[in-house]
Amino acid sequence: MLAEPVGPTRPRIRPADQAASRAANRRWWDADADDYHREHGDFLGAADLVWCPENLREADAGLLGEVAGRRILEVGCGSAPCARYLAGRGAQVVAFDLSAGMLAHARAAAARTGIAVPLVQADACELPFRSGSFDIAFSAFGAIPFVADSAGAMREVARVLRPGGRWVFAVNHPMRWAFPDDPGPAGLTVIQSYFDRSPYVEVDADDVPAYVEHHRTMGDRIRELVAAGFQVLDVVEPEWPEGFAQEWGQWSPLRGEYFPGTAIFVTRLG
């Protein structure tokens, strides 16, 4: 059974460890899955790999390299349009997400498209897969921004990859943490320190965390990757496409003109 909607929430300055973050975000995304897909489903597509709100697509970017015949893991798949896109190109894909609500949308989309991939409900910090099981792992804004133990998530991805395996993931660009989540002019003014790693926590009426997001600086991300055994091959900072008018939350043409909203880390194990 899906969680009841969390209702109105409010930001609070408070810690949130991995257990609190996992419980809050599972509840949030279960409750929000329907609204999320009503708002963003058309943009994401039924079987497409869109890396970010800047509309960078794998068909154009080729960040994963050759996928046909490769065994691939999608980390934080949501309704799994990315996994279905890769399956349609000959990859052997397994997709997982923390949220049962998101996975329900993935099953419905599989029925509509006729493209089915194995779906697993799991936590990015506790992967239920054998070591050395995959050639490639990737995530388009799934899981990584929402885990307290992001270094542990990097180690888990490294564990399930084969030597030389590729790990590519897109997250909010770290510099965005200093700015408010506002697509308009207010979103151009710094309001907090880039170096403040306190999590963003929203609580419900009972003061229980209902949504948690975690910040890591650019250096933090690279250090966590290197510590897990990855080589950083590239960091892609997509520019806002000329003439592209669609907004997504804090992403907008106005903000995209001045600074990046997304960072995509392209890495290799070993």
Backbone as CSV, one residue per row, in Angstrom:
resi,resn,N_x,N_y,N_z,CA_x,CA_y,CA_z,C_x,C_y,C_z
1,MET,0.853,-1.192,0.000,0.000,0.000,0.000,0.888,1.241,0.000
2,LEU,0.517,2.237,-0.793,1.303,3.461,-0.854,1.043,4.312,0.377
3,ALA,2.019,5.122,0.706,1.884,6.003,1.858,0.821,7.059,1.604
4,GLU,0.198,7.523,2.680,-0.719,8.647,2.574,0.063,9.909,2.222
5,PRO,-0.567,10.843,1.484,0.133,12.096,1.200,0.624,12.736,2.476
6,VAL,1.801,13.344,2.413,2.400,13.894,3.623,1.780,15.229,4.015
7,GLY,0.990,15.839,3.128,0.371,17.111,3.456,1.375,18.242,3.475
8,PRO,0.949,19.411,3.990,1.856,20.557,4.022,3.104,20.252,4.844
9,THR,4.237,20.706,4.334,5.490,20.516,5.051,6.177,21.859,5.199
10,ARG,7.186,21.913,6.064,7.907,23.159,6.269,9.375,22.847,6.491
11,PRO,10.245,23.712,6.020,11.683,23.468,6.185,12.102,23.598,7.648
12,ARG,13.070,22.806,8.038,13.649,22.885,9.374,15.158,22.666,9.272
13,ILE,15.907,23.341,10.112,17.340,23.101,10.198,17.545,22.011,11.241
14,ARG,17.888,20.830,10.785,18.058,19.704,11.689,18.866,18.634,10.969
15,PRO,19.534,17.760,11.701,20.275,16.683,11.047,19.333,15.632,10.504
16,ALA,19.833,14.843,9.570,19.068,13.717,9.027,20.063,12.656,8.578
17,ASP,20.155,11.563,9.334,21.089,10.506,8.982,20.508,9.632,7.878
18,GLN,21.209,8.552,7.547,20.772,7.725,6.433,19.399,7.098,6.688
19,ALA,19.159,6.621,7.901,17.874,5.995,8.205,16.734,7.002,8.103
20,ALA,16.927,8.211,8.647,15.885,9.231,8.573,15.657,9.685,7.138
21,SER,16.729,9.826,6.385,16.611,10.243,4.985,15.871,9.185,4.170
22,ARG,16.230,7.916,4.380,15.577,6.832,3.649,14.082,6.793,3.945
23,ALA,13.694,6.869,5.217,12.283,6.801,5.579,11.512,7.989,5.025
24,ALA,12.084,9.187,5.135,11.402,10.385,4.657,11.212,10.352,3.149
25,ASN,12.254,10.003,2.431,12.174,10.077,0.971,11.355,8.939,0.378
26,ARG,11.365,7.776,1.015,10.452,6.726,0.548,9.010,7.195,0.681
27,ARG,8.686,7.776,1.812,7.326,8.265,2.048,6.971,9.389,1.080
28,TRP,7.917,10.319,0.881,7.649,11.468,0.005,7.371,11.021,-1.428
29,TRP,8.258,10.181,-1.983,8.123,9.817,-3.388,6.965,8.860,-3.612
30,ASP,6.601,8.060,-2.625,5.378,7.264,-2.742,4.166,8.176,-2.873
31,ALA,4.121,9.206,-2.045,2.975,10.114,-2.047,2.957,11.023,-3.271
32,ASP,4.128,11.362,-3.787,4.237,12.356,-4.863,4.293,11.740,-6.259
33,ALA,4.360,10.429,-6.357,4.613,9.783,-7.650,3.596,10.182,-8.719
34,ASP,2.314,10.208,-8.361,1.297,10.546,-9.360,1.446,11.987,-9.838
35,ASP,1.583,12.919,-8.896,1.717,14.329,-9.276,2.995,14.566,-10.076
36,TYR,4.070,13.905,-9.685,5.340,14.049,-10.395,5.189,13.651,-11.855
37,HIS,4.520,12.555,-12.118,4.391,12.100,-13.500,3.366,12.904,-14.294
38,ARG,2.371,13.446,-13.612,1.471,14.358,-14.315,2.224,15.603,-14.783
39,GLU,3.148,16.065,-13.958,3.878,17.292,-14.295,5.029,17.054,-15.262
40,HIS,5.753,15.955,-15.089,7.005,15.769,-15.827,7.011,14.580,-16.790
41,GLY,5.956,13.788,-16.782,5.956,12.558,-17.570,6.172,12.780,-19.059
42,ASP,5.545,13.807,-19.619,5.685,14.048,-21.058,7.132,14.412,-21.405
43,PHE,7.763,15.208,-20.565,9.150,15.604,-20.824,10.093,14.408,-20.742
44,LEU,9.895,13.552,-19.747,10.777,12.399,-19.554,10.567,11.329,-20.611
45,GLY,9.340,11.221,-21.119,9.040,10.218,-22.141,8.832,8.843,-21.539
46,ALA,8.336,7.922,-22.366,8.075,6.554,-21.917,9.307,5.673,-22.028
47,ALA,10.171,5.987,-22.973,11.401,5.205,-23.176,12.465,6.129,-23.745
48,ASP,13.042,6.940,-22.873,14.046,7.913,-23.291,14.980,8.153,-22.110
49,LEU,16.221,8.523,-22.386,17.173,8.809,-21.319,17.504,10.288,-21.379
50,VAL,16.794,11.062,-20.559,17.011,12.499,-20.433,17.850,12.714,-19.179
51,TRP,19.026,13.270,-19.340,19.941,13.389,-18.217,19.551,14.470,-17.234
52,CYS,18.837,15.513,-17.696,18.675,16.678,-16.831,17.630,17.624,-17.403
53,PRO,17.178,18.589,-16.593,16.206,19.568,-17.087,16.719,20.428,-18.227
54,GLU,18.034,20.454,-18.449,18.578,21.170,-19.605,18.334,20.423,-20.916
55,ASN,17.632,19.290,-20.850,17.192,18.548,-22.029,18.338,17.853,-22.766
56,LEU,19.393,17.491,-22.022,20.478,16.717,-22.617,20.075,15.253,-22.636
57,ARG,20.089,14.651,-23.827,19.652,13.273,-23.982,20.836,12.365,-24.325
58,GLU,20.748,11.129,-23.841,21.816,10.181,-24.095,21.986,9.928,-25.587
59,ALA,20.912,10.003,-26.346,21.014,9.803,-27.790,21.981,10.803,-28.422
60,ASP,22.100,11.980,-27.829,23.001,13.009,-28.343,24.351,13.017,-27.617
61,ALA,24.339,12.747,-26.316,25.552,12.890,-25.513,26.429,11.648,-25.519
62,GLY,25.843,10.458,-25.561,26.611,9.213,-25.580,27.521,9.034,-24.376
63,LEU,27.054,9.424,-23.192,27.906,9.356,-22.000,28.134,7.932,-21.507
64,LEU,27.245,7.023,-21.857,27.377,5.638,-21.393,28.233,4.782,-22.319
65,GLY,28.546,5.297,-23.497,29.295,4.492,-24.448,28.419,3.417,-25.091
66,GLU,29.048,2.372,-25.576,28.316,1.269,-26.215,27.490,0.525,-25.169
67,VAL,26.192,0.356,-25.446,25.321,-0.291,-24.459,24.792,-1.651,-24.914
68,ALA,24.787,-1.922,-26.201,24.242,-3.190,-26.693,25.018,-4.361,-26.088
69,GLY,24.276,-5.268,-25.491,24.888,-6.447,-24.889,25.482,-6.227,-23.524
70,ARG,25.505,-4.976,-23.045,26.065,-4.685,-21.731,25.009,-4.917,-20.647
71,ARG,25.483,-5.327,-19.483,24.603,-5.472,-18.329,24.668,-4.164,-17.552
72,ILE,23.507,-3.498,-17.389,23.458,-2.126,-16.894,22.520,-2.030,-15.696
73,LEU,22.923,-1.245,-14.706,22.105,-0.987,-13.522,21.693,0.479,-13.508
74,GLU,20.374,0.724,-13.399,19.902,2.097,-13.201,19.651,2.327,-11.721
75,VAL,20.293,3.329,-11.183,20.231,3.680,-9.769,19.178,4.766,-9.578
76,GLY,18.125,4.457,-8.817,17.055,5.428,-8.612,16.304,5.685,-9.896
77,CYS,15.588,4.670,-10.361,15.038,4.686,-11.721,13.729,5.449,-11.864
78,GLY,13.029,5.775,-10.769,11.706,6.366,-10.915,10.795,5.425,-11.673
79,SER,10.180,5.911,-12.730,9.322,5.058,-13.553,10.088,4.362,-14.665
80,ALA,11.403,4.468,-14.650,12.332,3.696,-15.496,12.258,3.965,-16.996
81,PRO,11.974,5.192,-17.456,12.035,5.436,-18.893,13.447,5.268,-19.450
82,CYS,14.458,5.585,-18.624,15.844,5.462,-19.078,16.207,4.002,-19.286
83,ALA,15.804,3.160,-18.348,16.085,1.734,-18.472,15.402,1.159,-19.712
84,ARG,14.173,1.580,-19.973,13.473,1.073,-21.169,14.154,1.565,-22.445
85,TYR,14.649,2.792,-22.432,15.383,3.302,-23.591,16.587,2.413,-23.887
86,LEU,17.351,2.079,-22.857,18.550,1.264,-23.065,18.187,-0.163,-23.452
87,ALA,17.127,-0.702,-22.876,16.692,-2.048,-23.256,16.325,-2.094,-24.730
88,GLY,15.733,-1.013,-25.214,15.377,-0.944,-26.625,16.579,-0.872,-27.543
89,ARG,17.757,-0.643,-26.966,19.001,-0.591,-27.735,19.907,-1.769,-27.434
90,GLY,19.314,-2.822,-26.929,20.034,-4.082,-26.797,20.756,-4.300,-25.490
91,ALA,20.559,-3.399,-24.506,21.204,-3.577,-23.210,20.396,-4.520,-22.329
92,GLN,21.068,-5.160,-21.392,20.420,-5.976,-20.365,20.366,-5.128,-19.096
93,VAL,19.197,-4.556,-18.822,19.077,-3.532,-17.790,18.298,-4.043,-16.588
94,VAL,18.785,-3.725,-15.406,18.058,-3.889,-14.154,17.899,-2.496,-13.563
95,ALA,16.689,-2.181,-13.066,16.427,-0.845,-12.536,15.890,-0.961,-11.110
96,PHE,16.358,-0.054,-10.238,15.811,-0.077,-8.883,15.487,1.323,-8.401
97,ASP,14.558,1.370,-7.441,14.184,2.626,-6.816,13.758,2.347,-5.383
98,LEU,13.872,3.351,-4.532,13.441,3.232,-3.149,11.927,3.236,-3.022
99,SER,11.240,3.884,-3.972,9.816,4.173,-3.848,8.935,3.147,-4.558
100,ALA,8.013,2.552,-3.815,7.033,1.651,-4.415,6.098,2.412,-5.357
101,GLY,5.807,3.674,-5.026,4.953,4.479,-5.893,5.583,4.709,-7.250
102,MET,6.866,4.997,-7.281,7.558,5.179,-8.549,7.615,3.865,-9.325
103,LEU,7.866,2.773,-8.650,7.944,1.481,-9.334,6.582,1.058,-9.881
104,ALA,5.486,1.484,-9.249,4.163,1.211,-9.806,4.002,1.900,-11.156
105,HIS,4.519,3.127,-11.268,4.484,3.822,-12.562,5.392,3.116,-13.572
106,ALA,6.506,2.563,-13.108,7.390,1.824,-14.018,6.693,0.594,-14.576
107,ARG,5.966,-0.123,-13.741,5.247,-1.310,-14.221,4.154,-0.918,-15.210
108,ALA,3.441,0.172,-14.916,2.392,0.627,-15.834,2.984,1.048,-17.170
109,ALA,4.122,1.732,-17.158,4.765,2.162,-18.397,5.287,0.969,-19.190
110,ALA,5.762,-0.052,-18.489,6.205,-1.269,-19.179,5.042,-1.917,-19.914
111,ALA,3.877,-1.927,-19.283,2.692,-2.503,-19.925,2.281,-1.689,-21.148
112,ARG,2.390,-0.371,-21.058,1.998,0.485,-22.179,2.955,0.360,-23.360
113,THR,4.236,0.284,-23.068,5.250,0.307,-24.125,5.623,-1.083,-24.636
114,GLY,5.341,-2.104,-23.835,5.786,-3.449,-24.186,7.268,-3.666,-23.950
115,ILE,7.915,-2.733,-23.235,9.341,-2.859,-22.912,9.456,-3.086,-21.405
116,ALA,9.753,-4.295,-21.022,9.842,-4.626,-19.599,11.290,-4.842,-19.206
117,VAL,11.662,-4.286,-18.045,12.985,-4.539,-17.461,12.756,-5.006,-16.024
118,PRO,13.657,-5.806,-15.483,13.520,-6.204,-14.083,13.550,-4.984,-13.172
119,LEU,12.610,-4.926,-12.232,12.494,-3.808,-11.302,12.686,-4.311,-9.876
120,VAL,13.441,-3.555,-9.093,13.757,-3.940,-7.723,13.533,-2.739,-6.821
121,GLN,12.932,-2.964,-5.646,12.841,-1.899,-4.651,14.041,-2.033,-3.730
122,ALA,14.867,-0.989,-3.662,16.117,-1.089,-2.913,16.623,0.293,-2.536
123,ASP,17.568,0.294,-1.601,18.254,1.485,-1.121,19.625,1.539,-1.793
124,ALA,20.010,2.701,-2.302,21.296,2.840,-2.999,22.485,2.528,-2.105
125,CYS,22.303,2.602,-0.806,23.406,2.310,0.117,23.464,0.849,0.533
126,GLU,22.490,0.050,0.094,22.442,-1.369,0.449,21.952,-2.156,-0.772
127,LEU,22.776,-2.245,-1.798,22.346,-2.846,-3.053,22.220,-4.370,-2.933
128,PRO,21.093,-4.912,-3.361,20.868,-6.351,-3.255,21.359,-7.118,-4.488
129,PHE,22.580,-6.799,-4.936,23.139,-7.426,-6.137,24.520,-7.980,-5.827
130,ARG,24.885,-9.027,-6.563,26.204,-9.631,-6.365,27.313,-8.676,-6.802
131,SER,28.451,-8.816,-6.186,29.612,-8.034,-6.585,29.998,-8.369,-8.024
132,GLY,30.430,-7.358,-8.760,30.875,-7.561,-10.135,29.788,-8.013,-11.084
133,SER,28.539,-7.535,-10.867,27.405,-8.010,-11.666,27.140,-7.186,-12.923
134,PHE,27.667,-5.953,-12.975,27.264,-5.031,-14.041,28.472,-4.422,-14.746
135,ASP,28.252,-4.081,-16.014,29.264,-3.386,-16.816,29.160,-1.872,-16.680
136,ILE,27.940,-1.386,-16.484,27.664,0.053,-16.434,26.624,0.290,-15.339
137,ALA,26.773,1.378,-14.605,25.731,1.874,-13.709,25.514,3.341,-14.032
138,PHE,24.281,3.797,-13.887,24.008,5.198,-14.186,22.814,5.678,-13.370
139,SER,22.682,6.987,-13.268,21.568,7.596,-12.553,21.328,8.994,-13.087
140,ALA,20.105,9.272,-13.496,19.707,10.603,-13.938,18.890,11.247,-12.824
141,PHE,19.581,11.836,-11.864,18.983,12.489,-10.703,18.288,11.502,-9.761
142,GLY,18.621,10.246,-9.818,18.032,9.275,-8.915,18.921,9.017,-7.717
143,ALA,18.352,8.926,-6.551,18.975,8.421,-5.322,20.093,9.290,-4.762
144,ILE,21.107,9.629,-5.526,22.324,10.202,-4.966,22.079,11.511,-4.199
145,PRO,21.247,12.446,-4.692,21.048,13.671,-3.903,20.297,13.444,-2.592
146,PHE,19.693,12.264,-2.434,18.790,12.033,-1.309,19.369,11.124,-0.228
147,VAL,20.584,10.639,-0.396,21.171,9.750,0.596,22.150,10.524,1.478
148,ALA,22.096,10.247,2.772,23.040,10.881,3.690,24.439,10.313,3.506
149,ASP,24.502,9.016,3.261,25.791,8.334,3.126,26.149,8.195,1.644
150,SER,26.425,9.332,1.003,26.719,9.265,-0.433,28.043,8.560,-0.701
151,ALA,29.004,8.657,0.224,30.257,7.905,0.060,29.976,6.410,0.079
152,GLY,29.062,5.981,0.950,28.674,4.570,0.990,27.984,4.132,-0.280
153,ALA,27.159,5.017,-0.858,26.501,4.687,-2.126,27.531,4.499,-3.234
154,MET,28.571,5.337,-3.245,29.626,5.188,-4.249,30.346,3.841,-4.084
155,ARG,30.585,3.458,-2.849,31.239,2.165,-2.609,30.361,1.007,-3.054
156,GLU,29.070,1.115,-2.841,28.155,0.054,-3.257,28.101,-0.068,-4.775
157,VAL,28.054,1.074,-5.459,28.075,1.019,-6.928,29.375,0.387,-7.401
158,ALA,30.492,0.777,-6.795,31.787,0.187,-7.169,31.784,-1.316,-6.945
159,ARG,31.160,-1.747,-5.866,31.145,-3.178,-5.548,30.425,-3.994,-6.616
160,VAL,29.311,-3.480,-7.134,28.517,-4.275,-8.073,28.997,-4.143,-9.511
161,LEU,29.957,-3.233,-9.760,30.514,-3.092,-11.105,31.694,-4.031,-11.308
162,ARG,31.879,-4.443,-12.560,33.069,-5.192,-12.928,34.254,-4.234,-13.096
163,PRO,35.474,-4.718,-12.993,36.633,-3.848,-13.224,36.521,-3.144,-14.577
164,GLY,36.791,-1.856,-14.570,36.645,-1.070,-15.795,35.229,-0.607,-16.057
165,GLY,34.302,-0.951,-15.157,32.907,-0.561,-15.337,32.714,0.944,-15.274
166,ARG,31.698,1.404,-15.953,31.426,2.843,-16.073,30.320,3.231,-15.100
167,TRP,30.477,4.360,-14.420,29.467,4.899,-13.501,29.260,6.357,-13.864
168,VAL,28.031,6.661,-14.323,27.691,8.003,-14.781,26.434,8.445,-14.028
169,PHE,26.505,9.603,-13.380,25.320,10.057,-12.643,25.182,11.570,-12.724
170,ALA,23.935,12.000,-12.799,23.601,13.423,-12.857,22.977,13.842,-11.532
171,VAL,23.422,14.993,-11.026,22.885,15.560,-9.785,22.774,17.075,-9.946
172,ASN,22.080,17.703,-8.986,22.087,19.157,-8.939,23.534,19.646,-8.924
173,HIS,23.826,20.655,-9.694,25.189,21.197,-9.651,25.453,21.714,-8.243
174,PRO,26.591,21.348,-7.643,26.833,21.750,-6.250,26.697,23.243,-5.975
175,MET,27.038,24.098,-6.936,26.963,25.527,-6.668,25.533,26.009,-6.454
176,ARG,24.558,25.236,-6.948,23.165,25.642,-6.777,22.741,25.696,-5.307
177,TRP,23.463,24.981,-4.442,23.096,24.948,-3.031,23.094,26.342,-2.397
178,ALA,23.916,27.232,-2.912,24.032,28.570,-2.330,22.859,29.474,-2.698
179,PHE,22.044,29.056,-3.676,20.959,29.885,-4.197,19.600,29.303,-3.798
180,PRO,18.565,30.125,-3.694,17.234,29.595,-3.404,16.673,28.823,-4.596
181,ASP,15.771,27.880,-4.306,15.123,27.106,-5.373,14.030,27.947,-6.020
182,ASP,14.423,28.884,-6.831,13.498,29.830,-7.446,13.933,30.039,-8.887
183,PRO,13.051,29.795,-9.862,13.447,29.951,-11.266,13.522,31.405,-11.723
184,GLY,13.029,32.319,-10.884,12.994,33.716,-11.262,14.184,34.508,-10.759
185,PRO,14.082,35.849,-10.780,15.204,36.704,-10.371,15.699,36.430,-8.954
186,ALA,14.802,36.034,-8.040,15.238,35.745,-6.668,16.224,34.586,-6.634
187,GLY,16.168,33.735,-7.650,17.061,32.593,-7.703,18.466,32.912,-8.166
188,LEU,18.752,34.189,-8.378,20.083,34.613,-8.805,20.914,35.186,-7.661
189,THR,20.359,35.191,-6.456,21.022,35.807,-5.318,21.441,34.747,-4.308
190,VAL,22.708,34.744,-3.927,23.213,33.790,-2.941,22.572,34.061,-1.582
191,ILE,22.113,32.982,-0.920,21.475,33.133,0.393,22.162,32.306,1.469
192,GLN,23.056,31.397,1.102,23.745,30.601,2.110,25.094,30.160,1.563
193,SER,25.907,29.615,2.449,27.252,29.228,2.063,27.255,27.948,1.227
194,TYR,28.021,27.968,0.181,28.272,26.765,-0.619,28.863,25.662,0.238
195,PHE,29.584,26.029,1.274,30.277,25.065,2.115,29.420,24.537,3.270
196,ASP,28.190,25.019,3.390,27.273,24.536,4.423,26.664,23.217,3.961
197,ARG,27.079,22.133,4.588,26.617,20.810,4.173,25.428,20.315,4.995
198,SER,24.793,21.196,5.737,23.593,20.801,6.473,22.528,20.347,5.478
199,PRO,21.848,19.237,5.751,20.834,18.780,4.801,19.640,19.725,4.751
200,TYR,18.966,19.712,3.612,17.685,20.411,3.503,16.602,19.431,3.952
201,VAL,15.882,19.788,5.004,14.894,18.889,5.596,13.549,19.592,5.666
202,GLU,12.503,18.946,5.167,11.140,19.396,5.397,10.476,18.418,6.355
203,VAL,9.695,18.956,7.295,9.018,18.119,8.283,7.511,18.257,8.128
204,ASP,6.788,17.230,8.592,5.330,17.266,8.538,4.757,17.904,9.802
205,ALA,3.449,17.809,9.965,2.794,18.456,11.097,3.236,17.878,12.432
206,ASP,3.738,16.655,12.422,4.227,16.022,13.647,5.723,16.225,13.851
207,ASP,6.329,17.086,13.036,7.758,17.381,13.107,8.627,16.178,12.716
208,VAL,8.064,15.281,11.913,8.800,14.122,11.407,9.339,14.472,10.021
209,PRO,10.615,14.182,9.728,11.141,14.488,8.392,10.300,13.852,7.292
210,ALA,9.902,14.674,6.334,9.067,14.208,5.229,9.787,14.275,3.889
211,TYR,10.857,15.020,3.816,11.661,15.148,2.593,13.047,15.580,3.020
212,VAL,14.076,14.935,2.465,15.452,15.272,2.817,16.301,15.271,1.554
213,GLU,17.118,16.299,1.420,18.077,16.352,0.318,19.430,16.762,0.892
214,HIS,20.499,16.179,0.334,21.832,16.392,0.879,22.733,17.083,-0.137
215,HIS,23.580,17.949,0.381,24.518,18.716,-0.447,25.927,18.168,-0.297
216,ARG,26.619,18.056,-1.416,28.051,17.796,-1.430,28.696,18.808,-2.368
217,THR,29.839,19.338,-1.985,30.565,20.237,-2.879,31.153,19.433,-4.036
218,MET,31.659,20.143,-5.031,32.296,19.461,-6.154,33.476,18.613,-5.661
219,GLY,34.253,19.185,-4.749,35.380,18.438,-4.199,34.930,17.208,-3.432
220,ASP,33.839,17.339,-2.665,33.304,16.185,-1.931,32.976,15.050,-2.883
221,ARG,32.280,15.375,-3.952,31.867,14.338,-4.919,33.096,13.619,-5.488
222,ILE,34.081,14.396,-5.888,35.266,13.787,-6.505,36.030,12.941,-5.493
223,ARG,36.155,13.439,-4.267,36.848,12.650,-3.248,36.125,11.345,-2.943
224,GLU,34.804,11.377,-2.880,34.046,10.151,-2.628,34.225,9.151,-3.763
225,LEU,34.233,9.643,-4.985,34.435,8.769,-6.138,35.822,8.135,-6.119
226,VAL,36.825,8.957,-5.909,38.202,8.445,-5.907,38.395,7.444,-4.766
227,ALA,37.830,7.736,-3.599,37.954,6.835,-2.458,37.301,5.488,-2.735
228,ALA,36.255,5.479,-3.573,35.570,4.235,-3.917,36.259,3.476,-5.041
229,GLY,37.309,4.052,-5.625,38.070,3.369,-6.664,37.781,3.817,-8.078
230,PHE,37.074,4.944,-8.236,36.722,5.424,-9.574,37.743,6.445,-10.089
231,GLN,37.935,6.424,-11.397,38.657,7.477,-12.096,37.627,8.435,-12.687
232,VAL,37.799,9.709,-12.466,36.875,10.699,-13.021,37.331,11.036,-14.436
233,LEU,36.515,10.669,-15.406,36.855,10.895,-16.813,36.389,12.259,-17.298
234,ASP,35.251,12.717,-16.751,34.693,13.983,-17.225,33.658,14.455,-16.206
235,VAL,33.468,15.744,-16.144,32.339,16.343,-15.430,31.637,17.244,-16.437
236,VAL,30.444,16.863,-16.820,29.678,17.591,-17.834,28.762,18.587,-17.126
237,GLU,28.818,19.847,-17.540,27.964,20.905,-17.001,27.113,21.433,-18.158
238,PRO,25.954,20.835,-18.402,25.173,21.201,-19.587,24.763,22.669,-19.585
239,GLU,24.984,23.315,-20.710,24.516,24.689,-20.867,23.039,24.682,-21.243
240,TRP,22.372,25.778,-20.926,20.953,25.867,-21.262,20.800,26.004,-22.775
241,PRO,20.002,25.130,-23.413,19.897,25.172,-24.872,19.241,26.460,-25.367
242,GLU,19.788,26.992,-26.421,19.222,28.195,-27.019,17.790,27.926,-27.468
243,GLY,16.872,28.801,-27.074,15.483,28.690,-27.480,14.657,27.713,-26.661
244,PHE,15.264,27.050,-25.679,14.544,26.068,-24.858,13.864,26.809,-23.713
245,ALA,12.523,26.752,-23.663,11.773,27.601,-22.742,11.206,26.869,-21.539
246,GLN,11.293,25.554,-21.504,10.618,24.801,-20.451,11.313,24.962,-19.096
247,GLU,10.520,25.256,-18.073,11.033,25.311,-16.711,10.767,23.986,-15.999
248,TRP,11.628,23.670,-15.040,11.434,22.501,-14.183,11.887,22.908,-12.786
249,GLY,10.937,23.188,-11.910,11.304,23.620,-10.566,12.202,24.838,-10.629
250,GLN,13.409,24.718,-10.065,14.348,25.837,-10.036,15.058,26.056,-11.368
251,TRP,14.951,25.108,-12.304,15.624,25.251,-13.600,14.797,26.149,-14.519
252,SER,15.451,27.096,-15.155,14.746,28.030,-16.032,15.735,28.634,-17.018
253,PRO,15.246,29.177,-18.124,16.147,29.861,-19.056,16.899,31.005,-18.397
254,LEU,16.246,31.727,-17.489,16.901,32.847,-16.816,18.119,32.379,-16.036
255,ARG,17.949,31.386,-15.188,19.072,30.921,-14.375,20.111,30.203,-15.240
256,GLY,19.626,29.458,-16.226,20.537,28.713,-17.084,21.462,29.596,-17.894
257,GLU,21.089,30.848,-18.071,21.939,31.780,-18.808,23.184,32.155,-18.004
258,TYR,23.093,32.036,-16.663,24.158,32.546,-15.806,25.023,31.464,-15.166
259,PHE,24.443,30.329,-14.802,25.249,29.300,-14.151,24.596,27.935,-14.319
260,PRO,25.385,26.876,-14.179,24.862,25.529,-14.455,23.912,25.046,-13.366
261,GLY,22.979,24.204,-13.773,22.052,23.604,-12.825,22.327,22.140,-12.579
262,THR,23.117,21.526,-13.451,23.356,20.087,-13.385,24.844,19.798,-13.525
263,ALA,25.303,18.803,-12.784,26.646,18.247,-12.985,26.498,16.758,-13.254
264,ILE,27.130,16.279,-14.322,27.095,14.860,-14.662,28.514,14.318,-14.556
265,PHE,28.702,13.381,-13.649,30.014,12.798,-13.399,30.160,11.514,-14.224
266,VAL,31.183,11.483,-15.050,31.454,10.329,-15.914,32.718,9.665,-15.373
267,THR,32.597,8.430,-14.913,33.722,7.786,-14.220,33.906,6.335,-14.703
268,ARG,35.052,5.784,-14.339,35.366,4.388,-14.650,35.993,3.748,-13.411
269,LEU,35.631,2.530,-13.137,36.173,1.810,-11.972,37.556,1.269,-12.267
270,GLY,38.505,1.600,-11.384,39.837,1.048,-11.502,40.764,1.838,-12.415
